[in-house]
């Protein structure tokens, strides 16, 4: 799933005095060994951990958002000719 050199938005679950909370940040992958993923800042995450929430490939996500926006504009301007 992870590719070296790609940047992902990583979401993990962390605990503090108020209980559980989600923490997100952008990280670039430098190494992958099975379930372990290492990032540029030296952080290593076990993707099988129950505290690992998600990873979103930022480049793919931005492409999807752009395409979705363009399709939505077409549909709003001419719903019958949008070919969606």
C-alpha positions as CSV (number, residue, x, y, z in Angstrom):
1,X,0.0,0.0,0.0
2,X,2.7,2.5,0.9
3,X,5.3,3.6,-1.7
4,X,8.7,5.0,-0.9
5,X,8.9,8.7,-1.7
6,X,5.2,9.4,-1.7
7,X,3.6,11.8,0.8
8,X,0.5,10.7,2.8
9,X,-1.8,12.3,5.2
10,X,-1.4,10.0,8.2
11,X,-4.1,9.8,10.9
12,X,-3.5,8.1,14.2
13,X,-5.4,7.8,17.5
14,X,-3.6,9.2,20.6
15,X,-4.6,9.5,24.2
16,X,-4.3,12.5,26.5
17,X,-5.9,13.6,29.7
18,X,-9.2,14.2,27.9
19,X,-9.3,10.7,26.4
20,X,-8.8,9.6,22.8
21,X,-8.3,12.0,19.9
22,X,-7.3,11.8,16.2
23,X,-4.0,13.3,15.2
24,X,-3.2,14.0,11.5
25,X,-0.1,15.1,9.6
26,X,1.6,14.8,6.3
27,X,4.5,12.4,6.1
28,X,6.8,11.2,3.3
29,X,7.7,7.5,3.3
30,X,11.4,6.5,3.4
31,X,11.1,2.8,4.1
32,X,8.6,0.0,4.3
33,X,9.2,-3.4,6.0
34,X,6.0,-5.5,6.2
35,X,3.6,-3.6,8.4
36,X,6.2,-1.0,9.5
37,X,6.4,2.3,7.7
38,X,9.2,4.8,8.3
39,X,8.9,8.5,7.5
40,X,11.3,11.3,6.8
41,X,11.2,12.6,10.3
42,X,12.2,9.2,11.7
43,X,8.7,8.2,12.9
44,X,7.9,4.5,12.5
45,X,4.3,3.4,12.4
46,X,3.0,-0.1,12.7
47,X,0.0,-0.1,10.3
48,X,-1.5,-3.1,12.1
49,X,-1.7,-1.2,15.4
50,X,-5.3,-0.4,16.5
51,X,-4.1,3.2,16.9
52,X,-3.3,3.6,13.2
53,X,-6.4,5.1,11.7
54,X,-5.7,5.9,8.0
55,X,-3.3,7.0,5.3
56,X,-4.3,9.1,2.3
57,X,-2.1,9.5,-0.8
58,X,-2.1,13.2,-1.1
59,X,-1.4,13.3,-4.9
60,X,-4.2,10.9,-5.7
61,X,-6.5,12.7,-3.3
62,X,-5.9,16.1,-4.9
63,X,-6.4,14.6,-8.4
64,X,-9.8,13.1,-7.2
65,X,-10.9,16.4,-5.7
66,X,-10.1,18.3,-8.9
67,X,-11.9,15.8,-11.1
68,X,-14.9,15.7,-8.8
69,X,-15.1,19.5,-8.8
70,X,-14.9,19.7,-12.6
71,X,-17.6,17.0,-12.9
72,X,-19.8,18.8,-10.4
73,X,-19.4,22.1,-12.3
74,X,-20.5,20.4,-15.5
75,X,-23.5,18.8,-13.8
76,X,-24.6,22.1,-12.2
77,X,-24.2,24.0,-15.5
78,X,-26.0,21.4,-17.7
79,X,-27.1,18.3,-15.8
80,X,-28.5,16.5,-18.9
81,X,-25.3,17.0,-21.0
82,X,-22.8,16.3,-18.2
83,X,-22.1,12.6,-19.3
84,X,-21.4,11.6,-15.8
